[in-house]
Amino acid sequence: MRTAIRTPISLAAVVFLFGTALSPAQDRRQGLDLFGQVLRHVQVCPLISDPRGNAGSNPVDFRHLFVGNDGQNVYFLVEFAGDASKNVLSVIHLDTDMDQTTGCNVSIPRLNGSEYGIFFQSPTSGGDFVGNLTSCSAGSDDFPNKGGIRTATHGHFIAAVVPIATLQILTPATNGFLVWFDGGGNFGPAGYTFH
């Protein structure tokens, strides 16, 4: 299991770029492109990486998951090898009590323990949402306003902002999480701590 590595990029710059990425459409495209370029050029290490060519039934291949926070929100950037708008369904699983004996119990023991899922799906399927995975199933109405998630998709990227307050509904004392990514395969887990 990997732990997040602190990098030369300041969190303020990341938050600014995410803020830009989630404003109106023109700014969103430019902001996401800029954010992706900054991540590559300042040697920010992804929390989870996956080799090319194993997308399975997903039309686009998952490549990297980047995570950051500002004390109020957690910021996720998912990078695909192709057009992210063609993603049919992918999920970021979060074990917010960092106890793999609680939460969802799946057939792969290293992936047990999720309390939350961040679901990325097409608008015709209900759109993106944060769901309660403690019983291994989730719905878009599990938390008010779909968990307060805000997302933007452009090019190879899906960006998401989730309030830390949402992640404290089920686990009030959370100060981080174990995370794994499901979308063309199961990748992780990796550890992330709020700072």
N, C-alpha and C positions, 0 to 999 in steps of 0.2 A: 504494500500500500504506500502511495506517495503522499507527501504533504506539500501544500502550496509553498512555492519559493518566492521570496520577496525579490522584486526586480527594480531596475533603474527608473522605470516609468512611475510618475507620481499618481496616486489614486485620484487626486483632484483632476488630473488630465484625463484619466479614464472616465470619471463621472461627467466631466464636461463633454467629452465626445459622445457618451451614451445619451446625455441630455440632448445634444444636437441630433443624435440618431433617432430620437423619439419625438421630434417636433414635426412640423408639416412635411409633406411628401418630398419636395425638392431637397430640403435640408436633411431628411431622413436618408435618402440615397447617398448624398455627399458625406454625411456623418458616418454612416456604416462603412463606406469605402475608406474614409480617412482612419477610422478606428482600426480596421483590418490592417491597413498599411503601418500604422503606428505599432501595433502588436508585433508585426514581423520585424520591424526595424530596430526596436529597442530590446530585442531578445527576451520578450515576455514568454515564459514557458507555459504551454497549455497544461491544464490540470490533468486532462485525459487526451491521449492521442490514439489514433487507429490507423493501421496501414491501409493503403488503397486497395480497392478491388473486392471488397466483401460486403457489399450493400444488401445482398439477399433480395428480398421482395421490395425493398425501398428503392424508388427510381434514382435516388442520389445517395452517394457514399459519404457517411460521416467521417470527418477528419480530425477535428479538434474541439475541445471544450475549454473555454477560458472563464474564470470566475474572479469577481472582485466585490468589494462592499465599501460603503461609506458610513456605516453605523446605523443607517436607517433603511437602506435597501441593499439587496444582493443583485449583482449584475452578472448576467450570463451571456456569453457570446459563443454560439455554435457555428462552426465552419464546416461546410460540406465541400466535396470535390467538384460538385456541379451546382446548377441553379437551385438554390434553397427553396424557391417557391414550388418546386416539384416534389418536395418532401411530403409523403402521405401521412405519416405518423411517426413521431419520435417522442421519447419521454426522458426527462432528467429525473432520476430517482434520488430522493434525499432522505437519509437516515439522520434525523435531527437530534436524536438522543444518543447517537453514536453507540447504540447497543443493538447488535445484530440478532439478539434473542427476542426483541420486541418488534412490533410493526409487521409488515408483510413478510411471510415466509414463502420463498419460492424454491424451485427445484435445484437451484445453483446456490449452495450454502454461502459462498462469499458475497452474494448479492442480497442476503436476507436483511430485514430490519427497516425497510423504507416506511416513513410516516407520510411523506409527501411525494407527489408526482407533478412535474411541470410538463404539461402536454402541449405539443405543437402539432396541430392538425388543420386541415383545410377549413375555410369558413363554412363550406357546405356541410361539414361534419360537426359544426358547433364552434369552431375556432379554438384559440389557445386558452388554457386555464390552468389553475393550480388545484389539484384534487387531493383528497384524503385517501391515502393508500394503506392505512392500517389493516384493513380487511382484504387487501389485494385487489380492490376495485375502486374506481373513483368516478365522480361526475362533475360536470361544470358548475353545479349548484352546491358543492360541498362547503364553500366559503363565500361570503358576500362578494359581489362584483367579480366573480371568477377568481377570487384570491387577490384581487388588486393588481394582477399582472398587466404589464404593458409590453408589447412586442413590436418589432419592426423586422421586415424581411427585405433583403436586397442582395442581388448577386449571389455570392456563395455563403452569405451570413444570415442567421437569425439572431437578433439581440432581444433579450428579455430583462425586465426589471421586476423584482418581486420584493414587496415590503418585508423586512425582518419581522414586523409585527404579525404577519400572516404565518410565518414559520414558528412563531411562539404561541400560536393558538393551541396546538396539540402538545408542544414541548416548551413550556414557558421559560425554562432555564437554558435554552439552547444558546451556544456561543460558537456554533459551526455545524458541520455535518460530514457524513460520509456520502459520496456522490457516485452514481454510476449512470451510464448513458445507454439507452435502449433505442435502437433505430437502425436496422441492418446488422444487428449483432449486439452483444452485451459487453460493454467496455467499462472497466473499473473494478473495484471501487478505488477512490482516492479520497484523502482527507482534506478538509478545508476549515480553517479557524478564522472567525471574524477578528479584525484588528482595528 
